Amino acid sequence: MSRGLLRPLAGAGLALLALVYLVLLPVYFSHSPYILRVVSIASVLSVISLGVWLTFAIGRINIGQAAFALIGGYATAILSTRFGLSYWLCLPLSGILAALVGTVLGFGILRLRGVYFAMITLSLTEAVRLAFLNGGEFTGGASGIPIIPLPGELSLFGVVLMPSFQTVNTHLAFYYLAAALLIVTLAVVWRIGTSRLGWIFRSLQQNEDLATSIGIDIARYRVMAYAICCFFGGIGGSYFAVSQQSIYPNVFGVPDSIFFILYCFLGGLAYVAGPVVGTFILFIGFQILHPLQEYQQLIYAVLMIAIMLWLPNGLLSLRWHTRADRAELARLEGREARS
Amino acid sequence: MALIEVRELTKRFGGLVAVDHVSFDVEPGTIFTIIGPNGAGKSTLFKLITGFLRPSSGKVTFEGQEVTGLAAHAIARRGIVRTFQETTIFKEMTVLENVVVAHHLRGQASAFGFFIHSPQARRDEAGFRASAERIVDQLGLGTVKREVARNLPHGYLRGLGIALAMAANPKALLLDEPFSGMNNEETDRTVEMVRGIRARGTTVLLVEHDMRAVMRISDRILVLNFGKKIAEGEPKAIQEDEAVIEAYLGREDEELGI
């Protein structure tokens, strides 16, 4: 297989994936709410994980994403139940609110690196959960905010862009909403990665002092990356709030923050698609193991350890070697051994 | 008017005075070298001038404007760019990518403009690419430009560090021990490189230990010892200065017979 075939083959593969994801799967399973829900949830968890991936891209280990998902969820809950805002406004607003909180916090905590940053973000997850727990009337305490309305109709100048979720197959509608969120997020993060902004983030990841000496305002760009990360966290949380039609403090906690990190690790930190692959495999894998009841966690944990031992760079670092590639590799290695 | 004016610059770390009321001028288009025994305060002085450390007292003026206490990236914006003692590069990028990234200061499009690939962003990118190729060739890195920086042979790393600084389009380039660890051939190449940089209009400020290189390349030399300036002048004069010789070799001690 020559290199010339590789590009179109990858393109065809991507097209096939899109076909399955957007057409075949939802149509075939349109009346199996369980399957639709599992894939929808995996999609939105991927969105949240992509945010965490972005903080990895500037060299920080972010174990606080659950906090921002929770903020997004509560923002949607409060804006829709207390202020009667349409979900189509709540969704972006929740993301923006989470990003704002992230910006304010970011200026302080992004100075820290390594374990210290990780510890602070871990505390953040708990702190936010407790804040919502003790928010009194405003946040509904331990039982949170129930009866969040389903997304209503979205129309512009009399043209209906989105039908009210009550009037259609709700599970299918949420499936497509989740898919849309994932595709847009993936496109945005991919675009950041290939643009100059991505190179600036890479310079932050590899050497902050050097970046400063060539004039990059590292504080500003760090916060920018973090704010974008929190935005996606908020968006994800907003989806969960509206799809479960309720939100309460324990929806997103420390275990979730850790899962987002794991999803990124499994897929591979070097690849934009990494968190998506990691999320789908781990989350759906977890669901598949469900019948095994008490062994589910055990097998899951063993899998995690195995992956960390044998695939530290994630699944996507495995390459599909053709026979020609393997022959070439052997030839080069033979030549090296002799020289 | 001097390009850089340093007046009574001082840095204290608790009880230790690392830089002690140092003053000097750097004229544009010259190579100015700072030498001194280990621990004399040379690198600290560099960090003070470039904003990586805040001075305890004193003033630094660049092109007539005070830059004391400004943030490091802001000073880089004004045109003072430094290299680092331990060769500092972006390890996971290729040589060319390294130099293109370093063009950040020359960009006119905003972050958002780069994200959406605006016309200004595209113009910037094309300009960066061309300039990076030019700098890479000027510094003799042409043959390795597609190599990942992590894999570069040691001799090229220093050149890359300088290329990164040059990409930021400095008016004053501050080189921190550029000749350290080099053999004769590499030293010669680097001397030519630095002379070329001066010829193209950039003022160079050096911290260095390699005396032969320093004497060959400098227009003016400043000698530091224990944070204080003990001599300043042209290479010939410095070589014969008693205070300098004493600082490096020590005083004769008749009791011990040295």
Boltz contact constraints between the chains, C-beta under 6 A:
constraints:
  - contact:
      token1: [A, 195]
      token2: [B, 114]
      max_distance: 6.0
  - contact:
      token1: [A, 195]
      token2: [B, 115]
      max_distance: 6.0
  - contact:
      token1: [A, 196]
      token2: [B, 114]
      max_distance: 6.0
  - contact:
      token1: [A, 197]
      token2: [B, 111]
      max_distance: 6.0
  - contact:
      token1: [A, 197]
      token2: [B, 114]
      max_distance: 6.0
  - contact:
      token1: [A, 197]
      token2: [B, 115]
      max_distance: 6.0
  - contact:
      token1: [A, 199]
      token2: [B, 101]
      max_distance: 6.0
  - contact:
      token1: [A, 203]
      token2: [B, 90]
      max_distance: 6.0
  - contact:
      token1: [A, 203]
      token2: [B, 101]
      max_distance: 6.0
  - contact:
      token1: [A, 206]
      token2: [B, 90]
      max_distance: 6.0
  - contact:
      token1: [A, 206]
      token2: [B, 91]
      max_distance: 6.0
  - contact:
      token1: [A, 206]
      token2: [B, 92]
      max_distance: 6.0
  - contact:
      token1: [A, 207]
      token2: [B, 88]
      max_distance: 6.0
  - contact:
      token1: [A, 207]
      token2: [B, 90]
      max_distance: 6.0
  - contact:
      token1: [A, 210]
      token2: [B, 88]
      max_distance: 6.0
  - contact:
      token1: [A, 212]
      token2: [B, 72]
      max_distance: 6.0
  - contact:
      token1: [A, 212]
      token2: [B, 73]
      max_distance: 6.0
  - contact:
      token1: [A, 213]
      token2: [B, 76]
      max_distance: 6.0
  - contact:
      token1: [A, 213]
      token2: [B, 82]
      max_distance: 6.0
  - contact:
      token1: [A, 214]
      token2: [B, 102]
      max_distance: 6.0
  - contact:
      token1: [A, 214]
      token2: [B, 104]
      max_distance: 6.0
  - contact:
      token1: [A, 214]
      token2: [B, 168]
      max_distance: 6.0
  - contact:
      token1: [A, 215]
      token2: [B, 73]
      max_distance: 6.0
  - contact:
      token1: [A, 215]
      token2: [B, 76]
      max_distance: 6.0
  - contact:
      token1: [A, 215]
      token2: [B, 77]
      max_distance: 6.0
  - contact:
      token1: [A, 215]
      token2: [B, 104]
      max_distance: 6.0
  - contact:
      token1: [A, 215]
      token2: [B, 105]
      max_distance: 6.0
  - contact:
      token1: [A, 215]
      token2: [B, 168]
      max_distance: 6.0
  - contact:
      token1: [A, 216]
      token2: [B, 104]
      max_distance: 6.0
  - contact:
      token1: [A, 217]
      token2: [B, 73]
      max_distance: 6.0
